């Protein structure tokens, strides 16, 4: 399974996790929330699995898929969504192989 990870430095990781959890709990675009907690959110994107974890000084994003092409497509989708939510703080998602 291929995986990408991004670490976004922010003192408000818990706030972003809560906002993403609230937003994604409605299942927009066919997404399915697999699990939620105060520290982590796991989402089934259909062709990939995305997890969001709040650490003390960073928001950690991870996306996994069996299909490399789907991994690239879904990672772009995830990055766009996170960057929209974090636009006030100017957070940018930069993926790295995990």
C-alpha positions in Angstrom: 0.0 0.0 0.0 1.3 3.4 -0.9 1.1 6.3 1.6 1.8 10.0 1.7 2.1 12.2 4.8 2.0 15.9 5.5 2.8 17.7 8.7 1.4 21.2 9.1 2.9 23.3 11.9 0.1 24.9 13.9 -0.7 25.6 17.5 -4.4 25.1 16.6 -4.3 21.5 15.4 -7.1 20.4 17.7 -9.3 23.2 16.3 -8.7 22.1 12.7 -9.3 18.5 13.6 -12.7 19.4 15.2 -13.6 21.5 12.2 -12.8 18.7 9.8 -14.6 16.2 11.9 -17.7 18.4 11.9 -17.5 19.1 8.2 -16.9 15.5 7.1 -19.5 13.9 9.5 -22.2 14.9 6.9 -20.5 12.6 4.3 -19.9 15.3 1.6 -19.0 13.8 -1.8 -19.6 10.2 -0.7 -17.0 10.3 2.1 -17.5 8.0 5.0 -16.1 8.7 8.5 -14.7 5.5 9.8 -13.7 6.8 13.3 -13.3 9.9 15.3 -11.7 10.9 18.6 -10.3 14.0 20.2 -6.9 13.2 18.6 -7.7 11.6 15.3 -10.2 11.4 12.4 -10.2 8.5 9.9 -12.1 8.9 6.6 -12.8 6.4 3.8 -12.5 8.3 0.5 -13.6 5.2 -1.5 -10.3 4.6 -3.2 -8.1 5.7 -0.3 -8.1 6.2 3.4 -7.3 9.5 5.0 -6.3 10.1 8.6 -6.0 13.4 10.4 -4.2 13.6 13.8 -3.8 16.5 16.1 -0.5 16.7 17.8 0.6 19.5 20.2 2.2 21.7 17.5 1.1 20.2 14.2 -1.7 18.7 12.2 -0.6 15.3 10.7 -2.3 14.2 7.5 -1.8 10.7 6.1 -3.4 9.2 3.0 -3.1 5.5 1.9 -4.2 3.7 -1.2 -3.4 0.5 -3.2 -3.5 2.5 -6.4 -0.8 5.1 -6.9 -2.8 7.1 -9.4 -5.7 7.3 -6.9 -3.3 8.2 -4.2 -2.2 11.3 -6.2 -5.7 12.3 -7.1 -7.1 11.9 -3.6 -4.1 13.6 -2.0 -4.8 16.7 -4.2 -8.5 16.6 -3.1 -7.5 16.3 0.5 -4.9 19.1 0.3 -7.4 21.4 -1.3 -10.0 20.8 1.4 -7.5 21.3 4.2 -6.1 24.4 2.7 -9.5 25.9 2.3 -10.3 25.3 5.9 -6.9 26.7 7.0 -6.7 29.6 4.6 -6.8 32.2 7.4 -3.6 30.8 8.8 -2.1 30.2 5.3 -1.4 26.5 5.9 -0.1 24.6 2.9 -0.1 20.9 2.5 3.2 19.4 1.2 3.0 15.6 0.8 6.0 13.3 1.4 6.2 9.6 0.9 5.5 7.8 4.1 
